[in-house]
Amino acid sequence: MRQEFRDQINTALKNPNLTGALGRFSEAYRISRVKAYEGIDFEALRTQIAEVKAYAASHFDELAEQFTKNAEARGAKVLRTNDPQKVRDYILNLARENGVQQIVKSKSMATEEIHLNKFLEKAGIEVKETDLGEWIIQLSHQTPSHMVMPAIHMTKEEVAEVFSQEVEAGQLPDIPKLVKFARGKLRVKFLNAGLGISGANIAVAETGSLVIVTNEGNARLVTTLPKIHVAVVGIEKLVASVDDVVPILTALPKSGTAQLLTSYVSMITGPVPNTDGTPKQLHIILMDNRRTEMARDPKFKQALQCIRCASCLNVCPVFRLVGGHVFGKVYTGGIGTILTAWFDALKASDEIQGLCIQCGNCVEVCPGKIDIPGLILELRRRLAVEQGLSVTQKAAFAIVNNRKLFHGMLRAAKLAQKPVARGGFIRHLPMFLSDLTDFRSLPAIAETPFRDRFKAIAQPKQKERVVFYAGCLVDFAYPEMGEAVVKILNKAGIEVVFPEEQTCCGAPARYSGAYEVAAQNAADNLKALLKEDVQYVVSACPTCTVALKHDFIGTFESLGRTDNLPEAKQLAAKVIDFSSLIKKLVEGGRLKLKAGQQLDKITYHDSCHLKRTLNAHQPPRELLKQAGYELNEMYEADMCCGMGGSYSLKLPEISAPILERKLKNIKETKAELVAMDCPGCVMQIRGGLDKDGSAVQVKHTAQILVDAFE
Amino acid sequence: MSTIFDTFKARAEAVSAEVHRFPTKPEALDFILQFLQKENIADAPEAYAAWADCPFLSSFDKAQLAGRVPGLKFEVTRQIAADARVGISELDWGIANTGTLVQDAAAVEKRLVSTLPIIHIALVGANAIVPDLGALLARIGPRQASYLAFITGPSRTADIERVLTIGVHGPERLVIVCVDELGGAN
């Protein structure tokens, strides 16, 4: 990561206007979005959208042809091109042919993608953005910090200053007055412009129609007052039929701004009369710019299901800290990272893809059903293939790929840390490494790893056995969690088997794009874990559980290693997370929680993989409540804690403030104990609370429940 | 039908539209004329009222109305609309679950009076309100109208500090006048 990029991140993090505004917005959005969708089956709606858009993406040629035919039959001119330069030239020529000096624009991401304004301005034509936020950004010579709210990072004072400097002196920081001022100044521009440029939110092939959505009403003016209207439309906006408009128009305002519908929607089909009675010139540019190529990519085709609502930005724990500027000039946030990799260049996503912490919040809300974190991982994989891994990464993964060496080093690290580990925490690391733990204490490597302690556990021989997969953190940092799991399962009359050859689940390698390394980890684990004939393979780490249950298959599929798939699927069918298994055992009468217990107030933190990939947020809550704890839910319980595996080491400056929020939310519940199902979250949150000197205890659900059964 | 209207009214008011309902056209007209008087409509730039031709007007004598309200214009040009305080037009449909008005706005006058003035008075038949977008597109679509305009509340922005501010480029007030007698295309 270049220092320049790190500097950009730090600049953003230190901008209280940006983080304040985005933070407040993300909190309000979460609630208002749910309200906007009241009474609507979101899953059904987004399935419909995904189908409509996926169909379009696999029929771009056909739909573009149909659109062109139908729009031209109604009197529009249509240009379809893959080349951004042709788009720019077409518009410039059109302006020159018609003697146009002034252009007004309503918001169009497609024109931003090809830097149209700069090009036209260089040619001596005045171009005015008319969306208020875009105008402010244009006047202040900045780039948008958010796709839907471009100037969210600016205060009214800053806006007043920009207006005063760039337009007319003496503007006061009073929002209604600033808005009125903009209305007056831009009204003149609308009335004088010879050409209006818009984007479009939907393009309907069967009728040749454009659907344009705005709140301010600027698109209505752009498409009404100038005699020429040019719409620059990315071909991914195409849908087959008018019926397809309904689900998109239902979701877009709700997901975008939590509105039932935006103030204005214009559905334009062919030219309409101008105010002087002449017919309007309507030019529609269907811009490809690698979208067709993207549609042919089996993985990234999915990204064309995006309706540009920006909800992935609004729920992202990283975006709400750093805003859009660090992502680049055009598309921002999770989906922006993917679009930048395609519309700009794969290399252009090299640094920004690292911002994704893989929490999966965006997957839950995406109306296009896009697996954004999954696609970002795929970018990571392709970047790793194209550019190779760093020397440090290579060295680290060479070790991870050799279990004996890896575990040997972890054991050796236990000795090396002696001088710095106190009370189970590493408080001071030597030299440069100390930066990485500044915001939390790191756990010390356990004196005796779980694999050694396990041998000392005297288990009664049982008919039923399960395989326990520990994962590195339980094995080498928190062996007591593993012991708790064994004790509880024994109570249910189940014997635990611990295959010694099990090794790292491959998540660190996979999340770094090193799929070959992850595949080797997967293959080694398959061998170790399938040896035993058991019904369940249980893990007390949700990230490991997801690796075993989903990622092994995904990694093999990505690499085309189909030979490994049957075994990976065989394992996947057996894998279960700790709380879900215990809940099954309780429901089956195999385990009984002690009755009549009145225990302390407790709060629960949802781990990303448990909540959003395994959908297992209820089992631990139910178990803890049945055990007698009073569950006091924290605010944003399912928001990432900032750990993200090696993320907290790579981007500690982002991980730290995410953790800070989590700690605040925990403390506000006044609970003295916080439960969670992930040793990674325990490491992050316990480390943060320890650093804070807080007395709140952090425990894995297994540790809390260890003595709760009869 | 009353429940559909109630939903429409509630949803439209939730996005800051003002909703009135009258049984007959003369009552609606009375309301509009009084409204224009209250808004000090006069025969001077920035004080005009511009009324785009519509079926509602067929019941009345335009010349007589113009005589009663100086500044009320039925010849809608770009300049008149830009100088008007109030714009009046008839919308063809309502959508209940979003509080939306819909219009075949191919005729430019209809768009001028609903975009440029500060206040937009929107007439609509109380029976022209359909439940949702799907129901609307089953009745009118791009094949019939080359500029189909959807209006939901007044013009709004939240681009400065996310503070909702009404009336940026379009009207800052949307006054919906539902008329039972207008029937509508339903």
Interface residues (C-beta under 8 A of the other chain):
Chain A: A21 R24 F25 R74 T130 D131 L132 G133 I136 M149 P150 A151 I152 M154 T155 K156 V159 I175 P176 L178 V179 K180 A182 R183 L186 R187 F190 L191 V204 T207 G208 S209 N215 E216 G217 N218 R220 L221 T223 T224 L225 V242 D243 V245 V246 L249 T250 T257 Q259 L260 L261 T262 S263 Y264 V265 S266 M267 I268 T269 G270 P271 V272 P273 N274 T275 D276
Chain B: R11 V15 T77 R78 A82 I95 N97 T98 G99 T100 A105 A106 A107 V108 R111 L112 T115 L116 L133 G134 L137 G141 P142 R143 A145 S146 Y147 L148 A149 F150 I151 T152 G153 P154 S155 R156 T157 A158 D159 I160 E161 R162 V163 T165 G167 V168 H169 G170 P171
